[in-house]
Amino acid sequence: MNGDEPEVARQFFSTGVETYLDARDAIAEFERQVIKRCTKVAQNKLAAIESACGAGFWPTRNLIDFNAGNRLLRRVGVRLDGHDARLLFCLWWSRGNAPVYRALVLLVRTHVRVPNGLWERRPKADASGLILRDTRKLWFGPVLSVNNISDFDDHLEEAIIDFVKFVEEADGLGQWFRPGQ
């Protein structure tokens, strides 16, 4: 069969392997850099996050790397696991009709038993239609353009500040997330 392939097709296949491996290496390095930046920003804000959320809400200060999604939607960053919740610090992007990039802090309830009261304190979307909450997540962070995505760290820090302010106005997270409820 190989002898029947035109030389151009054989050459494309052999160079395609190298190109594919180079692209995978570049993707892996990009994801490592995103995780590194998320870790640095989140670590710098952990004291403010813990103060706003309430003592002991995040049982450990361990930031866990994560990388989730598919070819159309991706989240790369770090997370804190807490009582019935996760807090994600990430770069989020979508490749629908028009690419969308966001520096995000996501508060995710991990159990349905968490009451909706905290969720109802946040509008579903802002005036421009930007999603601020869904049934399981509260979203904090701006949409980024190709021109300002290099300032991702600054935008993630702003998202954390918005999250902290929201939680402080809700008098912490303890009253909303009660372990064992």
Residue pairs with C-beta under 8 A, 6 or more apart in sequence:
2 10
31 67
31 76
34 76
34 77
34 90
34 91
34 152
35 65
35 67
35 76
35 77
35 78
37 152
37 153
37 156
38 63
38 76
38 77
38 78
38 89
38 90
38 91
38 156
39 63
39 65
39 78
40 153
41 89
41 153
41 156
41 157
41 160
42 49
42 63
42 78
42 80
42 89
42 156
42 160
43 63
44 157
45 157
45 160
45 161
45 164
46 61
48 160
48 161
48 164
49 58
49 80
49 87
49 160
49 163
49 164
50 57
50 58
50 61
52 163
52 164
52 165
52 167
52 168
52 172
53 82
53 167
53 172
53 173
53 174
54 172
54 173
54 174
57 82
57 83
57 172
57 173
57 174
57 177
58 80
58 81
58 82
58 87
59 81
59 82
59 83
60 80
60 81
61 80
62 80
63 78
63 79
63 80
63 89
64 78
64 79
64 80
64 81
65 77
65 78
66 75
66 76
66 77
66 78
66 79
66 88
66 90
67 74
67 75
67 76
68 74
68 75
68 76
69 75
71 95
72 94
72 95
72 96
73 92
73 93
73 94
73 95
74 92
74 93
74 94
75 88
75 90
75 91
75 92
75 104
75 106
76 90
76 91
77 88
77 89
77 90
77 91
77 104
78 88
78 89
78 90
79 86
79 87
79 88
79 89
80 86
80 87
82 173
82 177
83 177
83 178
83 179
84 109
84 110
84 111
84 113
84 114
84 177
84 178
84 179
85 107
85 108
85 109
85 110
85 114
85 173
85 177
86 106
86 107
86 108
86 110
87 105
87 106
87 107
87 108
87 163
88 104
88 105
88 106
88 108
89 104
89 105
89 156
89 159
89 160
90 104
90 106
91 101
91 102
91 103
91 104
91 152
91 156
92 101
92 102
92 103
92 104
92 141
93 99
93 100
93 101
93 102
94 100
100 143
101 143
101 144
101 145
101 146
101 149
102 139
102 141
102 142
102 143
102 144
103 141
103 142
103 144
103 152
103 155
103 156
103 158
103 159
104 139
104 140
104 141
104 156
104 159
105 139
105 140
105 141
105 156
105 159
105 160
105 162
105 163
106 137
106 138
106 139
106 140
107 137
107 138
107 140
107 163
108 136
108 137
109 119
109 136
109 137
109 177
113 181
114 176
114 177
115 176
117 176
118 138
118 170
118 173
118 176
119 133
119 135
119 138
121 166
121 169
121 170
122 132
122 133
122 138
122 166
123 132
123 133
124 131
124 132
124 133
124 134
125 131
125 132
126 132
130 143
131 139
132 138
132 139
132 140
133 139
138 163
138 166
140 159
140 160
140 162
140 163
140 166
141 155
141 156
141 158
141 159
141 162
142 155
142 158
142 159
144 151
144 152
144 155
148 155
167 173
170 176
